[in-house]
Amino acid sequence: MSIPNKTYNNLIDTLKELGEKHHQISTTTTGDIFDIDLEKNTLYPLMHINPINVTTASFGLTYNFQIFVMDLVEPDNANEQDVYNDVLQTCIDIISIFRNSKWQSQLTLDIDAPVYFTEGDYTLEPFTERFDQAVTGWVFQIGIVVANDFQSCDIPMEDTYIGQ
């Protein structure tokens, strides 16, 4: 079934699927920054998706997210540099997947293929000891662009004409 206009749910499900399929992410969570799962039984590395806002343009929507990727650090911080290195590469992987998504979907020759992509430059910001657990990682903001044709024919109203 074709989904002509990708929804918030489509995008969150896609981000979660990315986290589930990436071999260097063990847990993926979503929600406010205060919803980050830092329980003692959480499997790390962890990716957390924090929605920020959605902007509109003439061609579609841009969903803006803050992405946290983190892993545990040894109590003596002996592996902190390695954690920074590995988690940074995971962040770059996430950006790369969306940077190349438009091109990849065109190769499938499937008109219903999901088209999520991103453009521009990114600033990845390191953090350590930001949360209750001994975690280190990177956070970045990403805008994921999706097509939207802004059809007024499908609005659940009896008549889309308004005004007097």
N, C-alpha and C positions, 0 to 999 in steps of 0.2 A: 504494500500500500504506500502510495506516495505521500510524503509529508511536505507540502510545498513551502510552508512557513515553519521553520524550526522554532520550537518553544523552549522556554526555560527548562522544562522537564527533559526535553531531548538533549539539551546541552549538558545539564547536570549528569544525566545518565551516560553521556559520551565521556565526560571527564572522569566519572567513577570507573567506567570500563577501561580507560587509559591506565588508571591507577591499579586496577586489578590485573591487567595484562603485563604491566612493566615489571620485570624481574627484580628490580631494586626498590620496589614499593611493596610493603607488606600490609599496610592498612590505609584506607582512604576514607576520610570523613568530610562532611560538608556542614555549613552553617556559620553562625557568628564566630568570631575569634574566641569567644568565651566557651564555645562548644567543642573546642579541640579536645580530643580524647587523650588524656594523659594518665589514665589509670595504670596501675602497676602491671596489669595483664595485657596491655596494648602491645601488639607486635610492631616493631620498628624495622625499617624506616616508615615514617608516616607522611602522607600527603593530606593536607587539609585545604578545602575549597571554601573561600569566604566570598560570597557575592557582595559586590559594591554598588553597582548601578547598571542601568541599561540606557543607551543613547540611541536616538533614531537618526536616520539619514534618508535621503530620497530612495536609496536602493535596498535598505534593510536596517538591521539592528546590530548594535555592538554591545555584547554582554561583557561587563568589566568585572574581573575577579582578582582577588588577592590569593595567591597560591603559596602555601607554606609547605616546605619539605624539610623533614628533620630526622635525626637519628640520635641514639643514645651515645653519650661520651663516657669513657671510663672514669671512675672517681678521681684518679690522679691526672685526668686530661691527656693521657699519653696518646690517645688516638684522635684528638681534636682536629689536627690538620688533615688526617685521612677522612674523617667524617665530612669536614668542609669540602674536600676534593670530590668525594663520591656523591654527596648530595647536590653539589653544584652541577655535576654532569647530568644528574637526573633532571634538574630544572631545565638545563639546556635541551635535553631530550624532549621535554614537554613542549617547549617553545618550537622546536624543530618540527614536531609532528603537526602542529597547527600552521606553521609557516608553509609547509609543503602539502597541506591537505587539499587546497584548491587544485593544484597540479595533479595530485594522486587521484582525485575523484574524476578528473577528466580522462585519465587513462583507463578507467573501468568501463567507459562507454555506457554507464548506467545512469539514465536521466534521474532516477530516484536516489542516487548516491548522496549521502549527507555532505554538504559543503559547509565546512567550518574552517575559517582561516584567520590568520592574524598578520599584521604588518607592523613595521616600525622597529624602534630600538627599545631595549629593556634595561632596566637597572635592577640587578639582583642584590639584595641587601642581606649581609650575614647577621646572624644572631646567635647568642649563646646564653644559657641560663635565663631565658626570657620567661620560661614557664616553670611550674613546680618540679618537673622532672629534670634530670641532667641531660638536656637535649641541646644539640647544636644543629644549625641548618641555615637555610636561605629562604627569603620571602621575596616575591615579585608580583607586580600587577600585570595582568594580561587582558587585552581586549579581544574578544573572539567575535568575528563578524559573521553574520548569517543573513541570507537573503530573506526579504519580506516584501510582498507585493501590496500590502495595505489594502486588501480587498474590502470594500464596504458591503458587498453582496452577502457575505457570510455572517454579518453581525446579527446576533440573536435579538432582533427587533422586528416589529410588524412593518415598519416603514422607516427607512434610514433618512428620509427627508425630515429635517427639523427646522424650526424657526417659524416666524409669523410674517 
